[in-house]
Structure formats: C-alpha cells, structure tokens
Amino acid sequence: MSGNGTLRTRGAGISMTKEEIDLFLSAERTCRVATIGGDGSPHVAPLWFVWDGAFLWLNSVVRSRRWTDLQKDPRIAVVVDGGEQFTDLRGVEVRGTAVSVGDVPRGSRPEVMARTVEDELLRGVELSFARKYAGRDEFTTDGRHAWLRVIPHSVRSWDFGKIRRSR
C-alpha cells in the first residue's frame, strides 16, 4: 500500500488484485531482500518470509549484514517473484520500513515470551512460518534469529499472464 492506502501498480493491465497478491505471497516461499549498506551500496539476499495480509514478516539472523544495515537505515525493498515462461512471470515488490519485533535474538528472554502483546502477535506469525516451511505446528527459536516486520509504503505487482488476456 502506498501512503494513501492504495496499491501502486506497474501497469493497470498487468497488476494483481489485493486478493491475487495475498494468494501469491501466501504460496511463494522465497523473497529477495534489499537493504542499504553503510557505504550507500545495495545489499540483496534471499530469505524466507510470511505474509499476514498487511505485513511481510522476515526471520533474520541478527548478525547478518541485512540486520546491521537495517539498524542503521530501516528502509527496505522486498521482491517475491515466480514463473518460468514469459507469460507465467508474476511478482510483488514491497517497499517500506523494517521494524524489529520481539526479543533480539528471539528466545533470548524466555521469561518474557509469554507475557507481551508483541509475543502474542509473534506466536501467530511463528505458527504460519512453521507450517509453511516445516509442515508442523511448532516454531523453534535458535537464539540467532529475530523477527522483522516490513511496514509497506508501496506495493507494486505484475502478472504477465494478463498481457495476453487483455489484448
């Protein structure tokens, strides 16, 4: 969503609807996360994610370059794309701000994990993550990762399969 709450599109004829974006982001497994390094250069790396219909959730290693970059400059761009043939190409780009949520690293304060509103929120995110990537109903913390919530400022989408349908 942009600042005024609307979806921004690359081209009206090939953009996805909100429902199509939700389905696409729920099904895809890998995103590419772009951050800005201390010297101003971009850093892009793949990562698993969860989409809750409003925010992207990233489970990031806290000693990664991505984490370090985002502590200095929280601006982030994330691309999720798929498709093999030209008319199968689809994707979503989210630009926004990354905010850490919960313990850093996650599980570093087990006595607090059951008490905060943030941790209650994260339980749902972690359950979705565990189901999506491990096929189970339990998320295990490893003491190296923490959660980033991407607050979208703009969402752009494309579905090249709509090119032939719109002609």
TORPA-4810 file (N, C-alpha, C, O; in nm, 3 decimals):
<nodes>
NODE_1_0.084_-0.116_0.000_0.000_0.000_0.000_0.089_0.123_0.000_0.195_0.125_0.062_M
NODE_2_0.046_0.223_-0.068_0.119_0.349_-0.064_0.073_0.427_0.059_-0.014_0.381_0.133_S
NODE_3_0.130_0.544_0.078_0.096_0.625_0.194_-0.052_0.658_0.202_-0.104_0.682_0.311_G
NODE_4_-0.121_0.661_0.088_-0.264_0.693_0.091_-0.351_0.568_0.094_-0.472_0.577_0.077_N
NODE_5_-0.289_0.450_0.117_-0.366_0.328_0.133_-0.406_0.260_0.004_-0.493_0.172_0.007_G
NODE_6_-0.347_0.296_-0.108_-0.381_0.232_-0.234_-0.265_0.147_-0.284_-0.149_0.173_-0.251_T
NODE_7_-0.297_0.047_-0.363_-0.194_-0.033_-0.427_-0.139_0.043_-0.544_-0.214_0.101_-0.623_L
NODE_8_-0.007_0.045_-0.557_0.056_0.108_-0.673_0.087_-0.003_-0.771_0.125_-0.113_-0.732_R
NODE_9_0.072_0.026_-0.899_0.090_-0.077_-0.999_0.191_-0.037_-1.104_0.214_0.082_-1.127_T
NODE_10_0.251_-0.137_-1.168_0.342_-0.111_-1.278_0.264_-0.076_-1.403_0.306_0.009_-1.481_R
NODE_11_0.154_-0.139_-1.423_0.068_-0.115_-1.537_-0.069_-0.169_-1.501_-0.082_-0.283_-1.457_G
NODE_12_-0.169_-0.088_-1.520_-0.303_-0.128_-1.477_-0.346_-0.261_-1.537_-0.416_-0.339_-1.473_A
NODE_13_-0.302_-0.288_-1.660_-0.344_-0.411_-1.727_-0.281_-0.537_-1.673_-0.336_-0.646_-1.691_G
NODE_14_-0.167_-0.525_-1.607_-0.099_-0.647_-1.559_-0.086_-0.653_-1.407_-0.025_-0.747_-1.355_I
NODE_15_-0.140_-0.557_-1.336_-0.129_-0.560_-1.191_-0.222_-0.666_-1.132_-0.324_-0.700_-1.191_S
NODE_16_-0.184_-0.716_-1.016_-0.266_-0.813_-0.945_-0.363_-0.740_-0.854_-0.336_-0.628_-0.809_M
NODE_17_-0.474_-0.803_-0.827_-0.569_-0.750_-0.728_-0.514_-0.778_-0.588_-0.419_-0.855_-0.573_T
NODE_18_-0.573_-0.717_-0.487_-0.532_-0.743_-0.348_-0.545_-0.891_-0.317_-0.457_-0.948_-0.252_K
NODE_19_-0.652_-0.954_-0.363_-0.673_-1.096_-0.337_-0.566_-1.181_-0.407_-0.516_-1.278_-0.350_E
NODE_20_-0.531_-1.144_-0.531_-0.426_-1.217_-0.603_-0.291_-1.200_-0.535_-0.213_-1.295_-0.527_E
NODE_21_-0.263_-1.081_-0.485_-0.138_-1.056_-0.412_-0.134_-1.143_-0.287_-0.032_-1.207_-0.258_I
NODE_22_-0.243_-1.146_-0.212_-0.248_-1.226_-0.090_-0.223_-1.374_-0.119_-0.145_-1.439_-0.050_D
NODE_23_-0.289_-1.427_-0.222_-0.270_-1.568_-0.259_-0.127_-1.595_-0.305_-0.067_-1.695_-0.266_L
NODE_24_-0.074_-1.506_-0.387_0.062_-1.522_-0.439_0.164_-1.522_-0.325_0.249_-1.610_-0.319_F
NODE_25_0.155_-1.423_-0.237_0.252_-1.414_-0.128_0.237_-1.527_-0.026_0.334_-1.565_0.039_L
NODE_26_0.118_-1.580_-0.013_0.098_-1.694_0.077_0.160_-1.822_0.021_0.204_-1.908_0.096_S
NODE_27_0.163_-1.833_-0.112_0.213_-1.954_-0.176_0.364_-1.953_-0.201_0.428_-2.057_-0.189_A
NODE_28_0.419_-1.838_-0.234_0.563_-1.832_-0.266_0.646_-1.847_-0.139_0.603_-1.810_-0.030_E
NODE_29_0.767_-1.901_-0.155_0.849_-1.933_-0.039_0.970_-1.841_-0.018_1.013_-1.822_0.095_R
NODE_30_1.024_-1.785_-0.124_1.148_-1.710_-0.111_1.131_-1.568_-0.162_1.075_-1.545_-0.269_T
NODE_31_1.181_-1.474_-0.085_1.183_-1.334_-0.128_1.328_-1.290_-0.141_1.419_-1.356_-0.093_C
NODE_32_1.346_-1.177_-0.206_1.478_-1.115_-0.215_1.469_-0.981_-0.142_1.387_-0.895_-0.174_R
NODE_33_1.555_-0.967_-0.043_1.551_-0.852_0.046_1.665_-0.758_0.011_1.781_-0.799_0.010_V
NODE_34_1.633_-0.632_-0.017_1.734_-0.531_-0.048_1.742_-0.430_0.066_1.641_-0.373_0.108_A
NODE_35_1.865_-0.409_0.113_1.892_-0.310_0.217_2.000_-0.215_0.166_2.061_-0.238_0.062_T
NODE_36_2.023_-0.109_0.242_2.124_-0.009_0.204_2.241_-0.020_0.302_2.224_-0.002_0.423_I
NODE_37_2.359_-0.049_0.247_2.478_-0.062_0.331_2.528_0.071_0.383_2.484_0.177_0.338_G
NODE_38_2.620_0.065_0.477_2.677_0.185_0.537_2.744_0.276_0.437_2.751_0.397_0.458_G
NODE_39_2.796_0.218_0.327_2.860_0.300_0.223_2.762_0.343_0.115_2.802_0.401_0.014_D
NODE_40_2.633_0.313_0.136_2.530_0.353_0.039_2.504_0.251_-0.069_2.414_0.271_-0.151_G
NODE_41_2.580_0.142_-0.071_2.559_0.042_-0.176_2.447_-0.054_-0.137_2.423_-0.078_-0.018_S
NODE_42_2.378_-0.109_-0.237_2.270_-0.202_-0.207_2.325_-0.339_-0.168_2.433_-0.380_-0.211_P
NODE_43_2.248_-0.409_-0.086_2.277_-0.547_-0.049_2.148_-0.625_-0.070_2.044_-0.588_-0.015_H
NODE_44_2.153_-0.731_-0.150_2.034_-0.811_-0.179_2.064_-0.956_-0.141_2.169_-1.010_-0.176_V
NODE_45_1.970_-1.017_-0.069_1.987_-1.156_-0.029_1.851_-1.225_-0.021_1.751_-1.161_0.012_A
NODE_46_1.846_-1.356_-0.051_1.721_-1.430_-0.041_1.687_-1.462_0.105_1.775_-1.474_0.190_P
NODE_47_1.559_-1.475_0.131_1.514_-1.503_0.267_1.373_-1.562_0.261_1.297_-1.532_0.169_L
NODE_48_1.340_-1.644_0.357_1.202_-1.692_0.371_1.120_-1.585_0.442_1.173_-1.501_0.514_W
NODE_49_0.989_-1.590_0.420_0.901_-1.485_0.473_0.762_-1.539_0.499_0.726_-1.648_0.453_F
NODE_50_0.684_-1.462_0.571_0.542_-1.487_0.591_0.469_-1.357_0.561_0.516_-1.249_0.598_V
NODE_51_0.356_-1.367_0.494_0.269_-1.253_0.464_0.141_-1.272_0.544_0.079_-1.378_0.538_W
NODE_52_0.101_-1.170_0.620_-0.021_-1.182_0.701_-0.138_-1.103_0.644_-0.241_-1.086_0.710_D
NODE_53_-0.123_-1.055_0.521_-0.228_-0.977_0.458_-0.205_-0.827_0.468_-0.267_-0.749_0.396_G
NODE_54_-0.116_-0.787_0.559_-0.083_-0.646_0.576_0.067_-0.621_0.582_0.116_-0.518_0.535_A
NODE_55_0.140_-0.716_0.640_0.284_-0.700_0.660_0.359_-0.823_0.611_0.307_-0.935_0.616_F
NODE_56_0.481_-0.802_0.565_0.575_-0.911_0.543_0.651_-0.931_0.673_0.690_-0.834_0.738_L
NODE_57_0.672_-1.056_0.710_0.749_-1.091_0.829_0.871_-1.169_0.785_0.860_-1.269_0.715_W
NODE_58_0.989_-1.121_0.827_1.116_-1.184_0.791_1.183_-1.234_0.917_1.193_-1.161_1.016_L
NODE_59_1.230_-1.359_0.914_1.303_-1.417_1.027_1.451_-1.411_0.991_1.501_-1.496_0.918_N
NODE_60_1.520_-1.311_1.044_1.657_-1.280_1.002_1.760_-1.313_1.108_1.736_-1.297_1.228_S
NODE_61_1.875_-1.360_1.064_1.989_-1.377_1.153_2.031_-1.238_1.201_2.048_-1.147_1.120_V
NODE_62_2.047_-1.222_1.331_2.075_-1.088_1.384_2.221_-1.046_1.364_2.253_-0.929_1.384_V
NODE_63_2.306_-1.136_1.325_2.445_-1.100_1.296_2.471_-1.095_1.146_2.585_-1.107_1.101_R
NODE_64_2.366_-1.077_1.069_2.379_-1.070_0.924_2.403_-0.925_0.880_2.377_-0.831_0.954_S
NODE_65_2.452_-0.912_0.759_2.469_-0.778_0.702_2.332_-0.709_0.689_2.320_-0.589_0.712_R
NODE_66_2.230_-0.787_0.652_2.094_-0.732_0.639_2.051_-0.667_0.771_2.003_-0.554_0.771_R
NODE_67_2.070_-0.739_0.882_2.028_-0.687_1.012_2.105_-0.559_1.047_2.047_-0.460_1.091_W
NODE_68_2.235_-0.563_1.025_2.320_-0.447_1.053_2.277_-0.327_0.969_2.266_-0.216_1.019_T
NODE_69_2.254_-0.352_0.840_2.209_-0.244_0.751_2.080_-0.181_0.802_2.066_-0.059_0.806_D
NODE_70_1.984_-0.266_0.841_1.852_-0.216_0.880_1.854_-0.143_1.014_1.767_-0.060_1.040_L
NODE_71_1.950_-0.172_1.099_1.962_-0.098_1.225_2.009_0.045_1.199_1.976_0.136_1.275_Q
NODE_72_2.085_0.063_1.091_2.135_0.197_1.056_2.038_0.273_0.967_2.025_0.395_0.978_K
NODE_73_1.968_0.201_0.880_1.874_0.262_0.786_1.762_0.161_0.763_1.783_0.062_0.693_D
NODE_74_1.643_0.182_0.820_1.537_0.082_0.815_1.463_0.071_0.681_1.369_-0.007_0.669_P
NODE_75_1.505_0.149_0.581_1.439_0.137_0.450_1.472_0.002_0.388_1.585_-0.046_0.396_R
NODE_76_1.371_-0.059_0.327_1.385_-0.193_0.273_1.300_-0.208_0.148_1.195_-0.145_0.135_I
NODE_77_1.346_-0.292_0.057_1.266_-0.332_-0.059_1.271_-0.484_-0.065_1.377_-0.544_-0.046_A
NODE_78_1.157_-0.544_-0.091_1.146_-0.689_-0.097_1.074_-0.726_-0.226_0.970_-0.670_-0.258_V
NODE_79_1.131_-0.822_-0.300_1.067_-0.872_-0.422_1.041_-1.021_-0.405_1.127_-1.097_-0.362_V
NODE_80_0.919_-1.060_-0.440_0.880_-1.200_-0.447_0.833_-1.221_-0.589_0.743_-1.151_-0.636_V
NODE_81_0.893_-1.316_-0.660_0.853_-1.338_-0.799_0.854_-1.486_-0.831_0.912_-1.567_-0.758_D
NODE_82_0.789_-1.520_-0.940_0.782_-1.659_-0.982_0.747_-1.668_-1.128_0.706_-1.570_-1.191_G
NODE_83_0.762_-1.789_-1.182_0.728_-1.815_-1.322_0.850_-1.853_-1.402_0.960_-1.802_-1.380_G
NODE_84_0.830_-1.944_-1.497_0.939_-1.990_-1.584_0.929_-1.928_-1.724_1.029_-1.880_-1.777_E
NODE_85_0.812_-1.931_-1.781_0.790_-1.875_-1.914_0.745_-1.730_-1.900_0.694_-1.689_-1.796_Q
NODE_86_0.763_-1.652_-2.006_0.731_-1.510_-2.001_0.589_-1.485_-1.950_0.568_-1.399_-1.864_F
NODE_87_0.492_-1.558_-2.003_0.353_-1.533_-1.965_0.320_-1.588_-1.827_0.209_-1.567_-1.777_T
NODE_88_0.414_-1.659_-1.764_0.395_-1.708_-1.627_0.455_-1.614_-1.523_0.431_-1.631_-1.403_D
NODE_89_0.532_-1.514_-1.567_0.602_-1.427_-1.473_0.504_-1.343_-1.392_0.419_-1.273_-1.447_L
NODE_90_0.519_-1.352_-1.260_0.437_-1.274_-1.167_0.525_-1.228_-1.053_0.626_-1.292_-1.023_R
NODE_91_0.489_-1.121_-0.992_0.568_-1.077_-0.878_0.506_-0.963_-0.802_0.411_-0.898_-0.846_G
NODE_92_0.564_-0.940_-0.686_0.522_-0.832_-0.598_0.649_-0.766_-0.543_0.740_-0.834_-0.497_V
NODE_93_0.652_-0.634_-0.546_0.759_-0.558_-0.483_0.699_-0.477_-0.370_0.602_-0.402_-0.389_E
NODE_94_0.756_-0.492_-0.252_0.713_-0.416_-0.135_0.828_-0.324_-0.095_0.940_-0.371_-0.072_V
NODE_95_0.801_-0.196_-0.086_0.899_-0.100_-0.034_0.843_-0.044_0.096_0.725_-0.012_0.106_R
NODE_96_0.930_-0.034_0.194_0.881_0.016_0.322_0.989_0.030_0.425_1.106_0.057_0.394_G
NODE_97_0.947_0.012_0.550_1.035_0.026_0.665_1.034_-0.105_0.743_0.928_-0.163_0.765_T
NODE_98_1.153_-0.150_0.784_1.164_-0.272_0.864_1.177_-0.234_1.011_1.254_-0.146_1.048_A
NODE_99_1.099_-0.303_1.094_1.099_-0.280_1.238_1.119_-0.414_1.307_1.050_-0.510_1.275_V
NODE_100_1.212_-0.421_1.401_1.228_-0.546_1.476_1.114_-0.559_1.576_1.071_-0.460_1.636_S
NODE_101_1.067_-0.683_1.594_0.956_-0.710_1.684_0.996_-0.827_1.773_1.044_-0.930_1.725_V
NODE_102_0.977_-0.812_1.903_1.009_-0.919_1.997_1.154_-0.917_2.040_1.227_-0.821_2.014_G
NODE_103_1.193_-1.025_2.105_1.331_-1.038_2.154_1.430_-1.039_2.040_1.400_-1.088_1.931_D
NODE_104_1.548_-0.985_2.065_1.658_-0.987_1.968_1.779_-1.045_2.039_1.838_-0.978_2.124_V
NODE_105_1.818_-1.169_2.007_1.750_-1.265_1.919_1.627_-1.324_1.988_1.611_-1.317_2.109_P
NODE_106_1.541_-1.382_1.907_1.417_-1.441_1.956_1.448_-1.555_2.052_1.531_-1.641_2.023_R
NODE_107_1.381_-1.554_2.166_1.402_-1.658_2.265_1.510_-1.624_2.366_1.539_-1.705_2.455_G
NODE_108_1.569_-1.506_2.354_1.677_-1.470_2.447_1.623_-1.435_2.586_1.699_-1.433_2.683_S
NODE_109_1.492_-1.407_2.595_1.430_-1.379_2.724_1.305_-1.465_2.739_1.194_-1.413_2.728_R
NODE_110_1.321_-1.597_2.764_1.204_-1.686_2.768_1.101_-1.647_2.873_0.982_-1.673_2.855_P
NODE_111_1.144_-1.583_2.981_1.050_-1.544_3.086_0.954_-1.436_3.038_0.847_-1.419_3.097_E
NODE_112_0.990_-1.362_2.934_0.907_-1.254_2.881_0.819_-1.303_2.766_0.714_-1.245_2.740_V
NODE_113_0.862_-1.409_2.698_0.795_-1.451_2.575_0.646_-1.477_2.590_0.571_-1.462_2.494_M
NODE_114_0.601_-1.515_2.707_0.459_-1.548_2.723_0.376_-1.428_2.768_0.255_-1.442_2.786_A
NODE_115_0.439_-1.312_2.788_0.368_-1.204_2.854_0.337_-1.081_2.770_0.242_-1.010_2.801_R
NODE_116_0.413_-1.054_2.666_0.394_-0.928_2.596_0.296_-0.940_2.480_0.275_-1.048_2.426_T
NODE_117_0.239_-0.828_2.444_0.149_-0.823_2.329_0.225_-0.861_2.202_0.173_-0.933_2.117_V
NODE_118_0.349_-0.812_2.190_0.432_-0.846_2.074_0.451_-0.997_2.062_0.441_-1.052_1.952_E
NODE_119_0.477_-1.062_2.174_0.499_-1.206_2.169_0.372_-1.282_2.133_0.378_-1.385_2.066_D
NODE_120_0.259_-1.232_2.176_0.132_-1.294_2.136_0.113_-1.281_1.985_0.073_-1.377_1.919_E
NODE_121_0.143_-1.163_1.932_0.137_-1.141_1.787_0.234_-1.234_1.714_0.198_-1.295_1.613_L
NODE_122_0.356_-1.246_1.767_0.457_-1.329_1.702_0.422_-1.477_1.704_0.465_-1.551_1.616_L
NODE_123_0.346_-1.522_1.803_0.307_-1.663_1.804_0.230_-1.701_1.678_0.251_-1.809_1.622_R
NODE_124_0.141_-1.613_1.634_0.068_-1.639_1.510_0.158_-1.637_1.389_0.144_-1.721_1.299_G
NODE_125_0.252_-1.543_1.384_0.348_-1.535_1.274_0.436_-1.660_1.274_0.460_-1.719_1.168_V
NODE_126_0.483_-1.700_1.391_0.570_-1.818_1.401_0.497_-1.946_1.364_0.557_-2.035_1.303_E
NODE_127_0.371_-1.956_1.399_0.292_-2.073_1.360_0.278_-2.078_1.208_0.294_-2.185_1.148_L
NODE_128_0.249_-1.965_1.146_0.239_-1.959_0.999_0.372_-1.996_0.935_0.375_-2.070_0.836_S
NODE_129_0.482_-1.947_0.990_0.616_-1.977_0.938_0.647_-2.126_0.950_0.695_-2.187_0.855_F
NODE_130_0.619_-2.184_1.067_0.645_-2.327_1.089_0.561_-2.414_0.995_0.612_-2.512_0.941_A
NODE_131_0.437_-2.379_0.975_0.351_-2.456_0.884_0.400_-2.444_0.740_0.402_-2.543_0.666_R
NODE_132_0.439_-2.324_0.700_0.481_-2.300_0.561_0.613_-2.370_0.529_0.626_-2.430_0.422_K
NODE_133_0.710_-2.364_0.618_0.845_-2.412_0.587_0.882_-2.546_0.650_0.971_-2.614_0.600_Y
NODE_134_0.815_-2.585_0.758_0.849_-2.711_0.823_0.733_-2.810_0.823_0.749_-2.926_0.860_A
NODE_135_0.614_-2.763_0.781_0.498_-2.851_0.778_0.456_-2.898_0.916_0.404_-3.009_0.930_G
NODE_136_0.477_-2.816_1.017_0.438_-2.854_1.152_0.380_-2.735_1.227_0.387_-2.621_1.181_R
NODE_137_0.324_-2.762_1.343_0.257_-2.659_1.421_0.342_-2.605_1.536_0.288_-2.554_1.634_D
NODE_138_0.472_-2.617_1.524_0.560_-2.568_1.630_0.680_-2.496_1.570_0.747_-2.549_1.482_E
NODE_139_0.704_-2.376_1.618_0.820_-2.297_1.576_0.926_-2.306_1.684_0.897_-2.289_1.803_F
NODE_140_1.048_-2.333_1.643_1.158_-2.344_1.738_1.254_-2.228_1.720_1.302_-2.202_1.609_T
NODE_141_1.283_-2.158_1.828_1.381_-2.050_1.822_1.521_-2.109_1.833_1.540_-2.213_1.897_T
NODE_142_1.618_-2.043_1.772_1.755_-2.095_1.775_1.854_-1.999_1.841_1.973_-2.028_1.848_D
NODE_143_1.805_-1.886_1.889_1.893_-1.792_1.955_1.979_-1.709_1.861_2.066_-1.634_1.906_G
NODE_144_1.956_-1.724_1.730_2.034_-1.648_1.631_1.947_-1.557_1.546_1.997_-1.464_1.484_R
NODE_145_1.817_-1.583_1.542_1.724_-1.510_1.456_1.634_-1.418_1.538_1.612_-1.438_1.657_H
NODE_146_1.582_-1.317_1.470_1.479_-1.230_1.527_1.385_-1.190_1.414_1.416_-1.207_1.296_A
NODE_147_1.270_-1.136_1.452_1.167_-1.101_1.355_1.175_-0.955_1.312_1.196_-0.865_1.393_W
NODE_148_1.159_-0.937_1.181_1.144_-0.804_1.123_1.005_-0.796_1.060_0.965_-0.884_0.985_L
NODE_149_0.934_-0.689_1.092_0.805_-0.663_1.027_0.830_-0.554_0.924_0.880_-0.446_0.957_R
NODE_150_0.794_-0.582_0.799_0.808_-0.482_0.693_0.676_-0.407_0.683_0.572_-0.464_0.648_V
NODE_151_0.681_-0.280_0.713_0.564_-0.193_0.703_0.564_-0.133_0.563_0.649_-0.049_0.532_I
NODE_152_0.470_-0.177_0.477_0.472_-0.132_0.338_0.438_0.016_0.322_0.344_0.067_0.383_P
NODE_153_0.518_0.084_0.240_0.486_0.220_0.196_0.429_0.215_0.055_0.346_0.297_0.017_H
NODE_154_0.476_0.117_-0.023_0.419_0.094_-0.156_0.428_-0.054_-0.189_0.522_-0.123_-0.149_S
NODE_155_0.328_-0.100_-0.262_0.323_-0.238_-0.310_0.295_-0.232_-0.459_0.195_-0.175_-0.503_V
NODE_156_0.385_-0.291_-0.536_0.367_-0.297_-0.682_0.360_-0.443_-0.722_0.427_-0.528_-0.663_R
NODE_157_0.280_-0.472_-0.821_0.266_-0.612_-0.863_0.256_-0.621_-1.014_0.225_-0.524_-1.083_S
NODE_158_0.284_-0.741_-1.064_0.272_-0.767_-1.207_0.239_-0.914_-1.229_0.283_-1.001_-1.154_W
NODE_159_0.162_-0.938_-1.331_0.125_-1.073_-1.375_0.124_-1.069_-1.526_0.027_-1.026_-1.588_D
NODE_160_0.234_-1.116_-1.587_0.247_-1.110_-1.732_0.146_-1.199_-1.803_0.123_-1.183_-1.923_F
NODE_161_0.085_-1.293_-1.732_-0.021_-1.374_-1.791_-0.142_-1.290_-1.830_-0.221_-1.332_-1.914_G
NODE_162_-0.156_-1.173_-1.771_-0.268_-1.085_-1.804_-0.245_-1.010_-1.934_-0.338_-0.952_-1.988_K
NODE_163_-0.122_-1.011_-1.985_-0.095_-0.942_-2.112_-0.177_-1.003_-2.224_-0.243_-0.931_-2.299_I
NODE_164_-0.172_-1.132_-2.236_-0.246_-1.198_-2.345_-0.396_-1.191_-2.322_-0.474_-1.189_-2.418_R
NODE_165_-0.440_-1.189_-2.194_-0.583_-1.182_-2.166_-0.639_-1.044_-2.192_-0.759_-1.029_-2.216_R
NODE_166_-0.553_-0.941_-2.187_-0.603_-0.804_-2.204_-0.601_-0.759_-2.350_-0.650_-0.650_-2.382_S
NODE_167_-0.546_-0.840_-2.436_-0.538_-0.800_-2.578_-0.663_-0.836_-2.653_-0.672_-0.810_-2.773_R
</nodes>
